Amino acid sequence: MANVSKMPALIPNLHPDLSPLAEIAYNLYWAWTPQCRNLFAAVDRASWQRSEHNPIKMLRKLTRKRQERLMANAQFMGQVRQCRRNLRGYLRAKTWYQQKYDRKFNGKIAYFSMEYGLHESLPIYAGGLGVLAGDHLKSAGDLGLPLVGLGIFWKQGYTRQLLDKNGDQVDKFKTLNPEDAPLREITGRSGKPLRIKLPIGPDIVTVRGWRLEVGRIPLVLLDTDLPDNTPKDCRMTRRLYSGDRDTRIRQEILLGVGGWQFLQAMKLPISVCHLNEGHAAFVALKRIAEIISTAGDTFAQAKRYVAATNVFTTHTPVPAGNETFELKLFEKYMGQYAELMKIDSSTFIDLGRIEPGNKKEPFGMTPLACRMSDRRNGVSKLHGAVARDMWKGLWPGKKIKNVPIGSVTNGIHLRTWLHPRMADLLDEYLPQGWEEKQDQPRVWQAVEHIPDEELWRLHQELKAEMIEFAREKARRRLRRNKASAVQVARVGLMLDPEALTIGFARRFAPYKRAALVFENPTRFARILNHSTRPVQIIFAGKAHPADTDGKALVKKVARLADSPRFRNRVVFLEDYEMEIARYLVSGVDVWLNTPRKPQEASGTSGMKPTLHGGLNLSILDGWWPEGFDHRNGWAIGKGQDHDGTRAHDKRDAAELYHILEREVVPLYYQRARDGLPKRWIACMKHSIATIPAVFNSHRQVKEYWSKYYLPAMRKA
């Protein structure tokens, strides 16, 4: 297996006595371990904040004077040693996988994803797909699965959203240099940096790889920003989901073909490939061509083997979200694979068509991934059914219920999203070792033993923490936009810690209907500004840089938040990322989700508030039909599909207002003699007891293992 360049040289100014800090910083275990995060904050709080919680960047700028002070602090140095012991203990501990399957399988699972949401200091993610991939790797590592991640190092990441004084989204891209990230360059056996030469159409592109440790899981990130390459090839790995169609197909060739080629160069024994969305589907063509070339198999034989050892997860129930390429562009870059796979051009192109022979149909990555994988799944039970209907044309003659697309409902990595103080409370009342048994519902029943006053007091404190964070974000935005001192001072009136608080945070794609609550602005303003039962709502979310409709939604909500009748009750937080998400999911009372059913594949954001007693108010789409039980939240509507008309938007908005006015608001403000909302707290406890037990990524990864990885490994 390939090596990585040695660590000490990457932080050359760090005193040897502080080298354990570098060891901790170069494994993202710290990102979901509060003791480690607190340790880095103690190094230099101001620098920790300025670096966006990036320990590498902070340590590289640590002055000699500050280092001497830290080394003279016996308590601090003791914490450093303890955190290093914890990390090493985690890496050495016997895992769930080792206890059940160790030594039965030699190969690894290669998990391909275009984006990974691991921590805000690594902005190589755009939204839910990336955060899901990050949580998948973390749980795979906690459980000890033999898995390696494969992705791309996006040096400028995804758009950083700024709002100007008119509420318009301004897209900014910050450069993250590899030396400021917990990355180590992958080297060959000789110790020299490992390079591959990747054919992309008529070009030969030099590719290097960075290794990122995610607990026990290595994540390989490909990079083409090298002096050997043309400016066009260098730009290919700079921005996620940006650029024209030519750039996009080159990026997907890099991920799939280049990813496989790089894993081979690393001498990693790969038994199974998991394609997290269709972006990496070209890996199948590369594998087939390789088998035909080296083993002399026919196309049918090679395809049979590759499909048996491929797993494909589709995340997109919206047709436009499934990647397609015009045939001319596809043939320019991938046409040579027909000859390599010893099939004619029409047979080759039909691999990416729903309807073979339909010359008007472009080449689709989802049809290709479906054809090249024997095991396919959606990301909720409802999405599995939607996917079967959506792609039934790939299996003509089969009844929809028999279309071979299953489902594994998404989950969340609990430690990543659990506020440390809530974790302490759960540690006190749940059985010892509950984390290792988090996917066992009976473990969570002990939540009922938490005293009402203790849970409510903590919730109010976390809400206050969230509100202060939101106010500070608002102040920074106003100062940047040169607002008056009076406007900045007014931020102190924004949001009431005692008021019922709703959160809406997600990608601002039109189908998610961020502005649905404003369908009847007069009625909504009346709900928010009630004299004795006020309500407030916090929004956060980005639109894709090229999504004009999404940007219009951002502007609409931002401007409404600044209008007189909604000011202080409606807040828009710019540049939604993982830090903002952690504050919101730990502090809101209610999480709102209003997609056009059935266009939400899963929607994992709503699972996160439940860890802290948050209740969901959602359309019955994605995961919510599986989670909703009338005591842990509310359903908007009766599960009807949206027909795409304004009439259905008005219908859903009216239902939303009705539930808020008649159920949510009265329940929140109904207080017992001791001042506690007893019935609301009962719902909070029920939410904690019922949802995290099922919708966690440990359960999700175990399900992938038993239903998909294990059968595929037996075919390898």
Buried (B, 14 or more C-beta within 10 A) or exposed (E): EBBBBEBEEBBEEBBEEBBBBBBBBBBBBBBBBBEBBEBBBBBBEEBBEEBBBBBBBBBBBBEEEEBEEBBEEEEBBEBBEBBBEBBBEBEEEEBBBEEEBEEEBEBBBBBBBBBBBBBBBBBBBBBBBBBBBBBBBBBBBBBBBBBBBBBBBBBBBBBBBBBBEEBBBEBEBEEBEBEBBBBBBBBBEEEEBBBBEBBBBEEEBBBBBBBBBBBBBBBBBBBBBBEBBEEEBBBBBBBBBBBEEBBBBBBBBBBBBBBBBBBBBBEBEBBBBBBBBBBBBBBBBBBBBBBBEEEEBEBEBBBBBBBBBBBBBBBBBBEEBBBBBEBEBBBBBBBEBBEBBBBEEEEBBBBBBBEBEEEEBBBBBBBBBBBBBBBBBBBBBBBBBBBBBBBBBBBEEEEEEEBBBBBBBBBBBBBBBBBBBBBEBBEEBBEEEBBBBBBEEEBBBBBEEBEBEEBBEBBEBBBBBBBBBBBEBBBEBBEEEEBEEEBBEBBEEBBBBEBBBBBBBBBBBBBBBBBBBBBBBEBBBBBBBBEEBBBBBBBBBBBBBEBEEBBBBBBBBBBBBBEEBBBBBBBBBBBBBBBBBBBBBBBBBBBBBBBBBBBBBBBBBBBBBBBBBBBBBBBBBBBBBBBBEEEBBBBBBEBEEBEEEEEBBEBBBBBBBEBBBEEBBEBBBEEEEEEBBEBBBBBBBBBBBBBBBBBBBBBBBBBBBEBBBBBBBEBB
